[in-house]
Amino acid sequence: MNKFILHQKTYDYILYLYPLINRLPKNHRLILGRKLEELALELLLSLMRANKARGIERKKLQQKSSDYLDYLQIMVRLAKDTRLISIKQYLANAEKLNEIGKMLSSWMRPNKKV
């Protein structure tokens, strides 16, 4: 159930991201906007693959998802630092990405049996 929520949160983030990308200046939309879109979609796809995988393959895909999330956070920060998005937009992005990150981290933790 938790994995489904993680997929849904990531999907919702992508829906939030598209209008933001479309408001970027054209020259930045083609480079930074495209990279944001690619990373967000790769994150969603890698989460879906990890959910279907088992064992060591799942761990690898979870780590790959975590890497995509890290890259996405860096690119959003770059958009803020270059003033392509406002502080308010950055904070909304950061909040959504942090929530996804917390869910992913808890999913990645090994289940400890008592």
C-alpha positions as CSV (number, residue, x, y, z in Angstrom):
1,M,0.0,0.0,0.0
2,N,2.8,2.4,0.9
3,K,4.4,1.9,-2.5
4,F,1.2,2.9,-4.2
5,I,1.1,6.1,-2.2
6,L,4.7,6.8,-3.2
7,H,3.8,6.3,-6.9
8,Q,0.8,8.6,-6.5
9,K,2.8,11.3,-4.8
10,T,5.4,11.2,-7.5
11,Y,2.7,11.3,-10.2
12,D,1.0,14.2,-8.5
13,Y,4.4,16.0,-8.4
14,I,4.8,15.5,-12.1
15,L,1.4,17.0,-12.7
16,Y,2.4,20.0,-10.5
17,L,5.7,20.3,-12.4
18,Y,4.4,20.6,-15.9
19,P,2.7,24.0,-15.6
20,L,5.8,25.3,-13.8
21,I,8.1,24.1,-16.7
22,N,5.8,25.7,-19.2
23,R,6.2,29.1,-17.5
24,L,10.0,29.0,-17.8
25,P,11.5,31.3,-20.5
26,K,11.7,29.4,-23.8
27,N,15.5,29.1,-23.8
28,H,15.5,27.6,-20.3
29,R,12.4,25.5,-20.9
30,L,14.3,23.6,-23.6
31,I,17.3,22.8,-21.4
32,L,16.4,23.0,-17.7
33,G,12.7,22.3,-18.2
34,R,13.4,19.3,-20.3
35,K,15.9,17.9,-17.7
36,L,13.4,18.5,-14.9
37,E,10.7,16.6,-16.9
38,E,13.1,13.7,-17.7
39,L,14.3,13.3,-14.1
40,A,10.7,13.4,-12.7
41,L,9.6,10.8,-15.2
42,E,12.6,8.6,-14.6
43,L,11.9,8.8,-10.9
44,L,8.4,7.6,-11.4
45,L,9.4,4.8,-13.8
46,S,12.2,3.6,-11.5
47,L,9.8,3.5,-8.6
48,M,7.4,1.4,-10.6
49,R,10.3,-1.0,-11.6
50,A,11.5,-1.3,-8.0
51,N,8.0,-2.1,-6.8
52,K,7.9,-5.0,-9.2
53,A,11.4,-6.3,-8.5
54,R,12.5,-8.4,-5.6
55,G,15.7,-8.9,-3.6
56,I,18.9,-7.3,-4.6
57,E,17.4,-6.0,-7.8
58,R,14.8,-4.0,-5.8
59,K,17.5,-2.5,-3.7
60,K,19.4,-1.4,-6.8
61,L,16.3,0.2,-8.3
62,Q,15.4,1.9,-5.0
63,Q,18.9,3.4,-4.9
64,K,18.5,4.5,-8.5
65,S,15.2,6.1,-7.6
66,S,16.9,7.9,-4.7
67,D,19.6,9.1,-7.1
68,Y,16.9,10.5,-9.5
69,L,15.3,12.3,-6.6
70,D,18.6,13.8,-5.6
71,Y,19.3,15.0,-9.1
72,L,15.7,16.5,-9.3
73,Q,16.2,18.4,-6.1
74,I,19.5,19.9,-7.4
75,M,17.8,21.0,-10.6
76,V,14.9,22.6,-8.8
77,R,17.4,24.4,-6.6
78,L,19.3,25.6,-9.7
79,A,16.0,26.9,-11.1
80,K,15.5,28.9,-7.9
81,D,19.1,30.2,-7.7
82,T,18.9,31.4,-11.3
83,R,15.6,33.1,-10.5
84,L,13.7,31.0,-13.0
85,I,11.2,30.1,-10.3
86,S,10.1,32.1,-7.3
87,I,11.0,31.3,-3.7
88,K,7.4,30.3,-3.2
89,Q,7.5,27.9,-6.1
90,Y,10.8,26.5,-4.8
91,L,9.4,25.9,-1.3
92,A,6.4,24.1,-2.8
93,N,8.7,21.9,-4.9
94,A,11.0,21.3,-2.0
95,E,8.1,20.3,0.3
96,K,6.7,17.8,-2.3
97,L,10.2,16.3,-3.0
98,N,11.0,16.0,0.7
99,E,7.7,14.1,1.2
100,I,8.6,11.8,-1.6
101,G,12.1,11.4,-0.2
102,K,10.9,10.5,3.3
103,M,8.5,7.9,1.8
104,L,11.3,6.4,-0.3
105,S,13.7,6.3,2.6
106,S,11.3,4.4,4.8
107,W,10.6,2.0,1.9
108,M,14.3,1.4,1.5
109,R,14.9,0.6,5.2
110,P,15.2,-3.1,5.7
111,N,12.3,-4.7,7.5
112,K,13.6,-5.9,10.9
113,K,11.8,-8.8,12.4
114,V,11.7,-9.1,16.2
